């Protein structure tokens, strides 16, 4: 009965059908080749450190497990901030901010190491790229929420919601242009620089206290908290300008300037556009003060939905398939909208929590099913490094591997194994 109930719930959230990907999509995804362009300033400086640290990691630690460990650390440290300030107005203990800075640094480091570990262990697969982007889509939500809590933007809700929805949209836009061009593009100022800026923000607040950001800027008169906000908005606008140039001016690499799937370059705008319009409309039209009193929960609910939609865009790009216009990630926000339309028949606070759990459950379910289907199709494990068969090692040239296994893994020809990984290219997630 439990299995039947789970399957029924899954079908409801999928709008019918047990499989997420078709065999054709799985085949194209398995053949996907990672393509990136450009490098940020800090990334080049951090590379020697990351190359040194990856040598400390055991070869049995799978790249996807490294990525997941970093995300968990990031999430736990941010949830501690949420506990102290669920309305983004309260003062935070200094230790929680230092812990959050450390958590973000650990996430950044492990996120940079997963690709290097994949190359080191000959375990690169398209699933690794997808898993990396999926974790990044969640981390973006955690990081921007923690920044708003630190700056006490609960007193400036217009600024808080602007900053949060812009962060979700610009991450989505980065993969939107990738869906059009086939290449993930990095600027001189990119994710690594943004993460370091927020780490410094955490540490400054821990040392000087939250009153630092209430200081008035001489001559200009506005509070110091607006400086990191303005920097973030300007950075977002510049990044959006670069992405939109690719999407709207250069056009896609498909036929007649279409996407990699041969669809309109405008199609990915619809699901994220609906989500953002719902988010702004619900807050502005709310009769009560539920969304004012619980801004962190509100942003987290829409963040889970945003992560799900972004993941679907990444899958559409890697499998060269059409991006669906509507998604069940909109179910929770749509429920809030209908309740508001009918004069808040149900308690908004209760529905907001329900929206958060629905969006979170749907995201986890989707991620699990996608990973499971890819692993079954490619005959790989998501969180284990596959060992080469003994018979192949015996037949190979002894000079090409060592007993210890590290050099052997690096030189082992994975295309001869039964894992069928020859279609995947080695990617570096950093």
C-alpha positions in Angstrom: 0.0 0.0 0.0 2.8 2.4 0.8 4.4 1.9 -2.6 1.0 2.4 -4.3 0.4 5.6 -2.4 3.9 6.9 -3.3 3.3 6.1 -7.0 -0.1 7.8 -6.9 1.4 10.9 -5.4 4.1 10.9 -7.9 1.6 10.7 -10.8 -0.4 13.6 -9.4 2.8 15.8 -9.2 3.8 14.6 -12.7 0.4 15.2 -14.2 0.4 11.6 -15.3 3.0 9.0 -16.2 5.8 7.4 -14.1 8.8 8.3 -16.3 10.2 11.7 -16.5 12.5 11.2 -19.5 11.8 9.2 -22.7 14.4 6.8 -24.1 15.2 9.3 -26.8 15.9 12.0 -24.2 18.0 9.6 -22.2 20.0 8.7 -25.2 20.7 12.3 -26.2 21.5 13.2 -22.6 24.1 10.3 -22.4 25.7 11.7 -25.6 25.8 15.2 -24.2 29.2 17.0 -24.2 29.9 19.7 -21.7 30.8 23.0 -23.3 31.9 26.2 -21.4 33.6 29.4 -22.3 35.4 32.0 -20.2 36.8 32.2 -16.7 36.3 34.6 -13.8 39.1 36.5 -12.0 38.9 34.7 -8.7 38.5 31.3 -10.2 41.9 31.6 -11.8 43.4 32.6 -8.4 41.7 29.7 -6.6 42.6 27.0 -9.0 46.0 26.2 -7.4 44.3 25.8 -4.0 41.6 23.6 -5.4 44.1 21.4 -7.3 46.0 20.9 -4.0 43.0 20.1 -1.9 41.6 17.5 -4.3 44.7 15.4 -3.7 43.5 15.1 0.0 40.2 13.5 -1.0 40.0 9.7 -1.0 39.6 8.2 -4.5 36.5 6.3 -3.3 34.6 9.5 -2.6 32.3 10.0 -5.6 32.1 13.4 -7.2 28.3 13.7 -6.8 28.7 12.9 -3.1 31.2 15.7 -2.8 28.8 18.1 -4.4 25.9 16.9 -2.1 28.1 17.2 1.0 28.9 20.8 0.2 25.2 21.6 -0.4 24.2 20.1 3.0 26.8 22.1 4.8 25.6 25.3 3.1 22.0 24.5 3.8 22.5 23.7 7.5 24.5 26.9 8.2 21.8 29.0 6.4 19.0 27.3 8.3 20.7 28.3 11.6 20.4 31.9 10.5 16.7 31.4 9.6 16.0 30.0 13.1 17.5 33.2 14.7 15.7 35.5 12.2 12.7 34.0 10.4 11.5 37.5 9.5 14.9 38.8 8.4 14.7 41.5 11.1 16.4 40.0 14.1 20.0 40.3 15.2 22.3 37.4 14.7 24.9 36.0 17.0 28.4 36.5 15.7 29.2 32.8 15.7 26.3 32.0 13.4 27.6 34.4 10.8 31.1 33.0 11.0 29.6 29.5 10.7 27.6 30.6 7.6 30.7 32.1 6.0 32.6 28.9 6.7 29.7 26.9 5.2 29.6 28.9 2.0 33.4 28.6 1.7 33.1 24.8 2.1 30.4 24.6 -0.5 32.4 26.7 -2.9 35.5 24.5 -2.4 33.6 21.2 -2.7 31.7 22.5 -5.7 35.0 23.2 -7.4 36.5 19.8 -6.5 33.8 17.5 -7.8 34.8 17.9 -11.4 38.5 17.5 -10.5 37.6 14.3 -8.6 35.7 13.0 -11.6 38.7 13.4 -13.8 41.0 12.0 -11.1 38.8 8.8 -10.8 37.7 8.5 -14.5 34.1 8.7 -13.3 32.8 11.7 -15.4 29.3 11.4 -16.7 26.6 13.8 -17.9 24.8 13.1 -14.6 27.7 14.9 -12.9 27.0 18.1 -14.8 23.3 17.9 -14.1 23.8 17.1 -10.4 26.2 20.1 -10.1 23.9 22.6 -11.7 21.0 21.2 -9.6 22.8 21.8 -6.4 23.9 25.3 -7.6 20.3 26.2 -8.2 19.5 25.5 -4.6 22.6 27.1 -3.2 21.7 30.3 -5.0 18.4 30.4 -3.0 20.2 29.7 0.3 22.9 32.3 -0.3 20.6 35.1 -1.3 18.3 34.4 1.7 21.2 34.4 4.1 22.4 37.7 2.7 19.0 39.3 3.2 18.8 38.0 6.8 22.3 39.4 7.5 21.4 42.8 6.2 18.1 42.8 8.0 16.2 43.4 4.8 13.0 42.3 6.5 12.7 46.1 7.3 12.9 46.8 3.5 10.7 44.1 1.9 10.7 45.8 -1.5 14.5 45.5 -1.6 14.5 42.0 -0.2 12.1 40.6 -2.7 13.8 42.5 -5.6 17.1 41.0 -4.6 15.9 37.5 -4.2 13.8 37.2 -7.4 16.6 38.8 -9.4 19.1 36.2 -8.1 16.7 33.4 -9.0 16.1 34.9 -12.5 19.7 35.6 -13.4 20.8 32.0 -12.5 17.9 30.8 -14.7 18.9 33.2 -17.4 22.5 31.8 -17.4 21.1 28.3 -18.3 18.5 29.9 -20.7 21.3 31.3 -22.8 23.1 27.9 -22.6 19.9 26.2 -23.9 20.1 28.6 -26.8 23.9 28.7 -27.5 24.9 25.2 -26.3 27.7 26.7 -24.3 27.8 27.8 -20.6 29.5 31.2 -20.6 31.4 32.7 -17.6 32.2 36.4 -17.1 35.2 38.0 -15.5 32.9 38.7 -12.5 30.8 35.6 -11.9 29.6 33.2 -9.2 33.0 32.8 -7.4 33.3 36.6 -6.9 29.7 36.8 -5.7 30.3 34.1 -3.1 33.4 35.7 -1.8 31.6 39.0 -1.5 28.9 37.4 0.6 31.5 35.6 2.7 33.2 38.9 3.5 29.8 40.4 4.3 29.1 37.7 6.8 32.5 38.2 8.5 32.2 42.0 8.6 28.8 41.7 10.2 30.1 39.2 12.7 32.9 41.5 13.7 31.2 44.9 13.7 27.6 43.8 14.4 24.5 44.4 12.4 24.5 48.0 13.3 27.2 48.4 10.7 24.7 48.3 7.9 22.5 50.9 9.5 25.2 53.5 9.3 24.4 56.5 7.1 26.7 57.1 4.2 28.1 60.7 4.5 26.7 63.2 2.1 24.5 60.6 0.3 22.4 59.9 3.4 21.3 56.3 2.7 22.1 53.4 4.9 25.2 51.3 4.2 23.1 48.2 3.7 22.1 49.5 0.3 25.7 49.3 -1.0 25.9 45.5 -1.3 22.3 45.5 -2.6 23.1 48.0 -5.4 26.3 46.2 -6.3 24.2 43.0 -6.6 21.6 44.6 -8.7 24.2 46.2 -11.0 26.0 42.9 -11.4 22.7 41.2 -12.2 21.9 43.8 -14.9 25.3 43.5 -16.5 25.0 39.7 -16.5 21.5 39.8 -17.9 22.7 42.2 -20.7 25.3 39.6 -21.7 22.8 36.7 -21.6 20.1 38.6 -23.5 22.6 39.5 -26.2 23.1 35.8 -26.9 19.4 35.0 -26.6 17.8 37.8 -28.6 20.6 39.2 -30.8 22.9 36.4 -31.7 20.2 33.8 -31.5 20.4 30.1 -30.8 22.5 27.5 -32.6 19.5 25.6 -33.9 17.8 26.1 -37.2 16.8 29.7 -37.9 18.3 30.8 -34.6 16.4 28.4 -32.5 17.5 26.6 -29.3 19.6 23.4 -29.2 16.3 21.5 -29.3 15.0 23.5 -32.3 12.4 25.4 -30.3 11.8 29.1 -29.9 14.4 31.0 -27.8 11.5 32.7 -26.0 10.0 29.4 -24.7 12.0 29.2 -21.4 10.7 32.7 -20.4 7.2 31.4 -19.8 7.5 29.1 -16.7 9.9 31.4 -14.9 8.0 34.5 -15.9 4.8 33.0 -14.5 6.5 32.2 -11.2 8.0 35.7 -10.8 4.7 37.4 -11.7 2.9 35.2 -9.2 5.5 36.0 -6.5 5.2 39.8 -7.0 1.4 39.8 -7.4 0.7 37.7 -4.3 2.8 40.0 -2.1 1.5 43.2 -3.5 -2.2 42.1 -3.4 -2.1 40.4 0.0 -4.8 41.8 2.3 -3.1 40.6 5.5 0.5 40.8 6.6 1.4 37.1 6.2 4.0 37.6 3.5 5.3 40.7 5.3 5.7 38.8 8.6 7.2 35.6 7.0 9.4 36.9 4.1 12.0 34.1 4.5 9.4 31.3 4.3 7.9 33.2 1.3 11.2 33.4 -0.6 12.1 29.8 0.3 8.8 28.5 -1.1 9.4 30.3 -4.4 13.0 29.4 -4.4 12.2 25.7 -4.3 9.9 26.2 -7.3 12.5 28.2 -9.1 15.1 25.5 -8.5 12.8 22.8 -10.0 12.1 24.9 -13.1 15.8 25.6 -13.5 16.6 21.9 -13.3 14.1 21.2 -16.0 15.7 23.7 -18.2 19.1 22.1 -17.7 17.6 18.7 -18.5 16.0 20.2 -21.6 19.4 21.6 -22.7 21.3 18.4 -22.1 18.7 16.1 -23.7 18.0 18.6 -26.5 14.3 18.5 -25.8 11.5 21.0 -25.6 11.1 23.0 -22.4 7.6 22.5 -21.0 5.6 25.7 -20.6 3.8 24.7 -17.4 5.1 22.7 -14.5 3.7 21.3 -11.3 6.3 23.5 -9.5 3.7 26.3 -10.0 1.1 24.3 -8.1 2.0 25.7 -4.7 2.2 29.4 -5.8 -1.0 28.8 -7.8 -2.7 27.6 -4.7 -1.8 30.8 -2.9 -3.1 32.8 -5.8 -6.4 31.1 -5.9 -6.8 31.5 -2.1 -6.1 35.2 -2.5 -8.5 35.5 -5.4 -11.3 34.0 -3.3 -10.7 36.5 -0.4 -8.3 34.2 1.6 -10.8 31.5 2.3 -8.0 29.6 4.0 -5.4 30.9 6.4 -2.5 32.3 4.4 0.2 31.3 6.9 -1.0 27.7 6.8 -1.1 27.7 3.0 2.3 29.3 2.8 3.8 26.4 4.8 1.9 24.0 2.6 3.2 25.7 -0.5 6.8 25.3 0.8 6.4 21.6 1.5 4.7 20.9 -1.8 7.4 22.7 -3.8 10.2 21.1 -1.7 8.7 17.6 -2.1 8.2 18.0 -5.8 11.8 19.2 -6.3 13.2 16.2 -4.3 11.0 13.8 -6.1 11.9 15.1 -9.5 15.7 15.1 -8.7 15.4 11.5 -7.4 13.6 10.3 -10.4 15.9 12.0 -12.9 19.0 10.6 -11.2 17.5 7.2 -11.0 16.5 7.1 -14.7 19.9 8.3 -15.9 21.7 5.8 -13.6 19.6 2.9 -14.9 20.0 3.9 -18.5 23.8 4.4 -18.3 24.4 1.6 -15.8 26.2 3.9 -13.4 25.9 4.8 -9.7 25.2 8.3 -8.6 27.2 8.2 -5.3 29.8 5.5 -5.9 33.0 5.4 -7.9 32.9 2.3 -10.2 36.0 0.1 -10.0 37.3 -1.4 -13.2 36.7 -5.1 -13.7 39.7 -7.3 -12.6 39.9 -9.0 -16.0 40.5 -5.7 -17.7 43.2 -4.8 -15.3 44.9 -8.1 -15.8 44.9 -7.6 -19.6 46.1 -4.0 -19.5 49.8 -2.9 -19.6 51.2 -3.0 -16.1 53.0 0.2 -16.8 49.8 2.1 -17.2 48.5 1.6 -13.7 49.6 1.2 -10.1 48.5 -1.1 -7.4 47.4 1.8 -5.3 44.7 2.6 -7.8 45.0 6.3 -8.2 47.3 6.3 -11.2 45.5 3.2 -12.4 42.2 5.1 -12.3 43.6 8.1 -14.1 45.0 6.0 -16.9 42.4 3.3 -17.1 40.4 3.3 -20.4 36.9 3.5 -19.1 35.5 2.9 -22.7 36.5 -0.8 -22.4 34.4 -1.4 -19.3 30.8 -2.5 -19.1 29.8 0.9 -17.7 29.5 2.4 -21.2 30.9 5.7 -20.2 32.5 6.4 -23.5 29.7 8.7 -24.5 30.4 11.1 -21.7 33.2 13.7 -21.6 35.2 14.7 -18.6 33.8 17.9 -17.2 35.1 20.2 -14.5 32.2 21.6 -12.6 34.0 24.5 -11.1 
